[in-house]
């Protein structure tokens, strides 16, 4: 029996539950949301699919989950300039989430923004191995990067690391194409604003996040050991500690099996250092 728990079943959490069920990745799903009407609606909606899967709201069962997805909290709206601006609003939510997971032995996937800081915060509050905490965001940033590279006529692998926010670090050096600083900055600017266009149009990003979260869930459950861009709690990698930050990580049944330390060019190194310093500042909020 494979058990998936999702804490926060609004747009992204609900879609993630549906995709995981529809793809047959799990046998049982435990859903929780502070807003009772949406919780009841999501449970019924899943049951009405007719998919042969057990759906419950028993929060005590979350402790036994193979994977726990933290997707609760205040979402980003057009009035919220950056993901980092959500930190104070979502710290209490992260604390409530951690209370369900003391002694947790599975893998945590953090979605709630600011994701990097919240991933670090959950790790600190839960006291678990850092390999068990994976922050989602880099896959989505990389997919957006791929789209903008294609539109610019640039072929090659698209990897984005760093902060899941304003301080993303697109790895132009991985494309094998010499891209000038001016063009790099222009593409980075488009990446920073990519989600807001969707948020203004439909109230929030759903399909992209849910698809990539389920890809991450599959990588864990099937022990795929493939390298994905994920936020990991760092302990010296890329010269950084005291934070969780997007890096290329090998993902398998135990969570983060290893972190790849790739060579970065000068522009990328500078951007990565800036991202690290900024996120370290956010993470200190959890060290008090």
DAVEN-V710011 format. One record per pair of residues at least 12 apart in sequence whose C-alpha atoms are under 7 Angstrom apart, sorted by the first residue. I is the first residue (numbers start at 1). GAP is how many residues later the second one is. Records with the same first field share a line. If there is no record, write none. Layout:
I: GAP ; GAP
This chain:
1: 26
2: 24 ; 25 ; 26 ; 64
3: 23 ; 24 ; 25 ; 26 ; 62 ; 63 ; 64
4: 22 ; 24 ; 25 ; 26 ; 61 ; 62 ; 63 ; 64
5: 24 ; 25 ; 26 ; 57 ; 60 ; 62 ; 63 ; 64
6: 24 ; 25 ; 26 ; 62 ; 63 ; 64
7: 24 ; 25 ; 26 ; 62 ; 63 ; 64 ; 65
8: 24 ; 25 ; 62 ; 63 ; 64
9: 22 ; 23 ; 24 ; 30
11: 195
12: 194 ; 197 ; 198
13: 58
14: 28
15: 195
16: 194 ; 197 ; 198
18: 28
19: 195
20: 194
21: 32
22: 29
25: 193
27: 26 ; 27
28: 25 ; 26 ; 27
29: 25 ; 26 ; 27
30: 25 ; 26 ; 27 ; 28 ; 32
31: 25 ; 26
32: 25 ; 27
43: 12
63: 37 ; 38 ; 41
65: 41
66: 40 ; 41
67: 39 ; 40 ; 41
68: 39 ; 40 ; 41
69: 39 ; 40 ; 41
70: 39 ; 40 ; 41 ; 42
71: 39 ; 40 ; 41
72: 40
73: 17 ; 20 ; 39
74: 15 ; 16
77: 122 ; 126
78: 118 ; 121 ; 122
82: 83
83: 30 ; 31 ; 82
84: 30
86: 27 ; 28
87: 27
94: 24 ; 28
98: 24 ; 27 ; 28
101: 25
102: 24
106: 26
107: 25 ; 26 ; 147 ; 148
108: 24 ; 25 ; 26
109: 24 ; 25 ; 26 ; 27
110: 24 ; 25 ; 26
111: 24 ; 25
115: 20 ; 49
116: 19 ; 47 ; 48 ; 115 ; 128 ; 129
117: 127 ; 162 ; 165 ; 166
119: 14 ; 15 ; 16 ; 125
120: 113 ; 123 ; 124 ; 163
121: 162 ; 165
130: 103
131: 124 ; 125 ; 126
132: 122 ; 123 ; 124
133: 99
134: 96 ; 97 ; 98
135: 95 ; 96 ; 97
136: 77 ; 94 ; 95
137: 27 ; 93
138: 22 ; 23 ; 26 ; 91 ; 92 ; 108
139: 73 ; 89 ; 90 ; 91
140: 68 ; 69 ; 72
141: 19
142: 16 ; 17 ; 18
144: 47
145: 13 ; 15 ; 46
146: 12
148: 39
155: 20
156: 19 ; 20
157: 17 ; 18
158: 17
159: 12
160: 69
161: 68 ; 85 ; 86
162: 83 ; 84 ; 85 ; 110 ; 113
163: 82 ; 83 ; 112
165: 27
166: 26
167: 108
169: 99 ; 102 ; 103
171: 97
173: 92
219: 32 ; 33
220: 31 ; 32 ; 33 ; 35
221: 32
222: 31
223: 29 ; 30
224: 27 ; 28
225: 25 ; 26 ; 27
226: 24 ; 25
227: 21 ; 22 ; 23 ; 24
228: 20 ; 21 ; 22
229: 17 ; 18 ; 19 ; 20
230: 16 ; 17 ; 18 ; 19
231: 13 ; 14 ; 15 ; 16
232: 12 ; 13 ; 14 ; 15
233: 12
237: 24
238: 23
240: 36
242: 38
243: 36 ; 37 ; 40
245: 31
247: 12
248: 12
